Amino acid sequence: MKRFADLIGRWPSITDFAADIGVAAGTARQMKHRDSIDGVYWQAMVEGAARRDIAGVTLETLAMIAAEKRAAAPRDPLQQEAAHG
């Protein structure tokens, strides 16, 4: 599985990534550290990658990573009970 952090690492620097998606550098560092990028930033990320000729950053790739993370996440027993209860 690819990771969000791996994609962020393709930028020349964390400040370049932050500028491309419109957040502070500290916020971008946290995204990389947490391996999490909110969907509201995906389009800007894809556009920034295209401007910088960074391959492999697509909406499809971002959605796939998010889906794999959700599938791998431990389930909350209370949510499981509510869904089946």
Phi, psi and omega in degrees: 000135170287162179235153175302319181300323178296319179293316178301322180295348178283343178288153179302326178203164178293329178290326175295316177300313181302315180298320182294326182259357174081036177233167176290154180302322179298322177295318179297321177298318179295321177301315180293314181299318182276351183055050184211130177229118179299141181303337180294342181261354187299313183299316179296324179295315179298316180294318178297319178296319179297317179298328183263006182057041176266115184282154171085005179255097181231162176299322179297316179296315180298317179296321179296315179299315180299318180294319179294322178295318179297318182293328182274346184289141176297143180274141174281120181304326180292322177293321178297318180295319180295323181289332183251359192263000000 
